[in-house]
């Protein structure tokens, strides 16, 4: 449990700890002064930081619903879904996946998503279809979209609540998520918030030292969208460094159980439908805005693209199996490098830092980078590096790409709206800003004294059983070989990775 201390056990104030926010605060008088009313005197007030953040995320989601409202009736004339930036797979796939005809996902129609997403679609879509048969005057697509928007919004609020629970001394970090234009624009483009909500709850369960529940939730998230399973990699390396492999194996077992329990019924009964997700991933060509798309465009500046006159990216575009192998290989190499970084870092990295790096590496090297995938990174970067300035710069690049992507779609069937080079530039800026965020996180892993979260917590508020755990002996020896460390360094970290003494011992879950 936390030991109260007037110097450290207090709410972080971004205008004091974040240089970007401190600069902006000058417009309203600067950071909070020494004569301001202390938090203890404001505890009876209703509008606490946590309630303000939850209200803000609800407001952002309400604006998101308004922003998508021109598309809710399904009457997409004159490309309104692109000119109003309101396109959503949720409405389009209600008809494309046969839900409007009462087809049961996987049994009656193959679904292009993992099974938990398919279950989710059916659980909301089939009742809407039944209601539409009873009341033919209703717009089934609109009802389906609104039902999904409501549940996905609740999952977004739950994700914000998890960030608040994990950062109880830093509640304003969650405002980065709550106020993000990324959330406003992409919240209901697809069903990604389903996997995000499950993954965030899984991280919270791990922080609360409940590896069974954590594993089950991560497994369910991985059965909705594959990426939550990537959390298991950082957990393994961190558990290896801190001799907590039993807890990891319990979480791994829970994840495998949840994934198998949700997948096996469909895989056994409707194997062809179950295979559709994997087949699409294998056969899908280079997608919009990826590293490979940018490379293929640059190849056109020197090569015609005809057989015998192709650049490397043009050649890969025509040889998808080789492209698949290359993307997998680069992702594995990047993850291995992250694992080495974890083992050699002066202090055991925080879980959120490694999870962000792994998911970002997957997106950077993937041949598919759909517009809504940006949502995967948003809560992770808030937990990994809650610095407003860099996240705002990345957000601007993402919104710029979003606009360029819709302009590209508008021109796909006729006269181009923007030059192809402009779209490639927007895609390049998105790629660069994500890479810069990775570089900044890596810098703080290597120099933990720069980590804002470690200024508030003694170790890792997301770590669960990893929190305050010393390094394994072989890791200490390995670090001595590479760093020649003796005693404690300038940040007070012992050779065995033990955090420096602090007047506050962080409770599980960041309390």
Residue pairs with C-beta under 8 A, 6 or more apart in sequence:
1 505
1 507
1 511
2 9
2 504
2 505
2 506
2 507
2 511
3 9
3 503
3 504
3 505
5 503
5 504
7 503
8 456
8 502
8 503
8 504
9 169
9 504
10 39
10 169
11 39
11 49
11 169
11 170
11 171
12 169
12 170
12 171
12 172
12 173
12 455
12 456
13 31
13 32
13 172
14 21
14 22
14 172
14 388
15 21
15 22
15 25
15 30
15 31
15 32
16 22
16 31
16 32
17 452
17 455
17 456
18 386
18 387
18 388
18 389
18 452
19 389
20 387
20 388
20 389
20 392
21 388
22 30
22 31
25 31
42 48
48 171
49 171
49 172
50 164
50 171
52 175
53 160
53 164
53 171
53 172
53 174
53 175
53 178
54 157
54 160
54 161
54 164
54 178
56 175
56 178
56 179
57 156
57 157
57 160
57 174
57 177
57 178
57 183
58 153
58 157
60 178
60 179
60 180
60 183
60 184
61 153
61 156
61 157
61 183
61 184
61 187
63 184
64 153
64 183
64 184
64 185
64 187
64 188
65 149
65 153
65 188
67 85
67 86
67 184
67 185
68 86
68 88
68 145
68 149
68 188
69 86
70 80
70 84
70 86
71 80
71 81
71 84
71 86
71 87
71 88
71 91
72 91
72 141
72 142
72 145
72 146
73 139
73 141
73 142
74 91
74 95
74 139
74 141
74 142
79 410
80 86
81 87
81 88
82 406
82 407
82 409
82 410
83 406
83 410
85 185
85 402
85 403
85 406
87 189
87 406
88 145
88 188
88 189
88 190
89 189
89 190
89 191
90 144
90 145
90 148
90 149
90 188
90 189
90 190
90 191
91 141
91 142
91 144
91 145
93 99
93 121
94 100
94 125
94 128
94 140
94 141
94 144
94 145
95 141
97 103
97 105
97 109
97 111
97 112
97 121
97 125
98 108
98 109
99 105
99 121
99 122
99 125
99 126
99 128
99 129
99 144
100 125
100 129
100 132
100 140
100 141
101 129
102 126
102 129
102 130
102 133
103 109
104 122
104 126
105 111
105 118
105 119
105 121
105 122
105 273
106 115
106 118
106 266
106 269
106 270
106 273
106 274
107 269
107 270
107 273
109 273
110 272
110 273
110 276
111 117
111 118
111 121
111 273
111 276
111 277
112 276
112 277
112 280
113 121
113 191
113 224
113 225
113 277
114 222
114 223
114 224
114 225
114 226
114 263
114 277
115 223
115 262
115 263
115 266
115 274
116 194
116 195
116 220
116 221
116 223
116 224
116 262
117 191
117 194
117 195
117 224
117 225
118 266
119 262
120 151
120 191
120 194
120 224
121 191
124 144
124 147
124 148
124 151
125 144
128 140
128 143
128 144
128 147
129 140
131 138
131 140
131 143
132 138
132 140
132 143
145 188
148 188
148 191
149 187
149 188
152 187
152 188
152 191
152 193
152 194
153 187
153 188
153 193
155 193
155 194
155 196
155 197
156 183
156 187
156 193
156 196
156 197
158 197
158 200
158 201
159 177
159 193
159 196
159 197
159 200
159 379
160 174
160 177
160 178
162 200
162 201
162 203
162 204
162 379
163 173
163 174
163 177
163 200
163 379
163 382
163 383
164 171
164 174
165 204
165 509
165 510
166 203
166 204
166 207
166 383
166 461
166 462
166 509
166 510
167 173
167 174
167 383
167 386
167 453
167 461
167 510
168 509
168 510
168 511
169 456
169 457
169 510
170 386
170 452
170 453
170 456
173 382
173 383
173 386
174 382
176 382
176 386
176 388
176 391
177 183
177 378
177 379
177 382
180 378
180 395
181 395
181 399
182 374
182 375
182 378
182 395
182 398
182 399
183 375
183 378
185 399
185 402
186 192
186 371
186 372
186 374
186 375
186 402
187 193
187 375
189 371
189 372
190 370
190 372
191 224
191 225
192 225
192 372
192 373
192 375
192 376
193 375
194 224
194 225
195 221
195 222
195 224
195 225
195 227
195 228
195 376
196 221
196 375
196 376
196 379
197 221
198 217
198 218
198 220
198 221
198 224
198 228
199 217
199 218
199 221
199 227
199 228
199 231
200 379
201 217
202 213
202 214
202 215
202 216
202 217
202 218
202 221
202 228
202 231
203 214
203 231
203 351
203 352
203 355
203 383
203 462
204 509
205 211
205 213
205 214
205 217
206 214
206 235
206 251
206 351
206 462
206 464
207 461
207 462
207 463
207 464
207 508
207 509
207 510
208 464
208 508
208 509
209 247
209 464
209 465
209 508
210 464
211 247
211 248
211 250
211 251
211 254
211 464
211 465
212 250
212 251
212 254
213 254
214 251
214 254
214 464
215 250
215 251
215 252
215 253
215 254
215 255
215 256
215 257
215 258
216 254
216 255
216 257
216 258
217 258
218 228
218 229
218 231
218 232
218 251
218 254
218 255
218 258
219 229
219 254
219 255
219 256
219 257
219 258
219 259
219 262
220 258
220 259
220 262
221 228
221 229
222 228
222 229
222 255
222 258
222 259
223 258
223 259
223 262
223 263
225 376
227 359
227 362
227 376
229 255
229 259
230 355
230 358
230 359
230 362
231 355
232 248
232 251
232 252
232 255
233 335
233 339
233 354
233 358
234 338
234 342
234 351
234 354
234 355
234 358
235 248
235 251
235 252
235 351
236 248
236 252
237 338
237 339
237 342
237 343
237 354
238 244
238 342
238 348
238 349
238 351
238 354
238 463
238 466
239 245
239 247
239 248
239 466
240 343
240 472
241 342
241 343
241 348
241 471
241 472
241 475
241 497
242 348
242 466
242 469
242 470
242 471
242 472
242 497
243 469
243 470
243 472
244 465
244 466
244 469
247 464
247 465
263 274
266 273
266 274
267 274
281 368
282 320
282 321
282 324
283 320
284 320
284 367
284 368
285 317
285 320
285 367
286 292
286 293
286 296
286 313
286 316
286 317
286 323
286 367
287 293
287 367
287 368
287 369
287 370
288 369
288 405
288 408
288 427
289 369
289 401
289 405
289 423
289 426
289 427
289 430
290 366
290 367
290 368
290 369
290 427
291 364
291 365
291 431
292 313
292 316
292 317
292 323
292 327
292 367
293 424
293 427
294 424
294 427
294 428
294 431
295 311
295 312
295 313
296 311
296 313
296 314
296 316
296 317
297 420
297 421
297 424
298 311
298 313
298 424
299 305
299 310
299 311
299 312
299 313
299 314
300 311
300 314
302 311
303 309
303 310
303 311
303 314
305 311
305 314
310 318
316 322
316 323
316 326
317 323
323 367
324 367
327 365
327 366
327 367
330 365
331 361
331 362
331 365
331 366
334 358
334 361
334 364
334 365
335 358
335 361
338 354
338 357
338 358
338 361
341 349
341 442
341 445
341 446
342 348
342 349
342 354
342 445
343 475
343 478
343 479
344 478
344 479
344 482
344 483
345 445
345 446
345 448
346 446
346 447
346 448
346 479
346 483
346 485
346 489
346 491
346 493
347 448
347 491
347 493
347 497
347 499
348 459
348 460
348 466
348 469
348 471
348 497
349 445
350 384
350 451
350 453
350 454
350 460
350 462
350 463
351 460
351 462
351 463
351 466
352 380
352 383
352 384
352 462
353 384
353 385
353 441
353 444
353 445
355 380
355 384
356 377
356 380
356 381
356 383
356 384
356 385
356 437
356 438
356 441
357 384
357 438
357 441
357 442
359 376
359 377
359 380
360 377
360 434
360 437
360 438
361 438
363 369
363 373
363 376
363 377
363 434
364 431
364 434
364 435
364 438
371 401
371 402
371 405
374 398
377 434
377 437
381 391
381 394
381 437
381 441
382 391
383 462
384 441
385 391
385 437
385 440
385 441
385 444
385 451
385 452
386 452
386 453
387 440
387 452
390 436
390 437
390 440
391 437
393 433
393 436
394 433
394 434
394 436
394 437
397 426
397 429
397 430
397 432
397 433
398 430
398 433
400 426
400 429
400 430
401 426
401 427
401 429
401 430
403 426
404 418
404 422
404 423
404 426
404 427
405 423
405 426
407 417
407 418
407 423
408 417
408 418
408 420
408 423
410 417
411 417
411 418
443 450
444 450
444 451
445 451
447 491
448 454
448 491
448 493
449 490
449 491
453 461
457 504
457 506
457 510
458 468
458 499
458 500
458 502
458 504
458 505
458 506
459 467
459 468
459 499
459 506
460 466
460 467
460 506
461 467
461 506
461 509
461 510
462 510
463 469
464 508
467 506
467 508
468 498
468 499
468 505
468 506
470 496
470 497
470 498
471 479
471 496
471 497
471 498
473 496
475 497
476 495
476 496
476 497
479 485
479 495
479 497
480 495
485 495
486 495
487 494
487 495
488 494
488 495
488 500
491 500
492 499
492 500
492 501
493 499
493 500
494 500
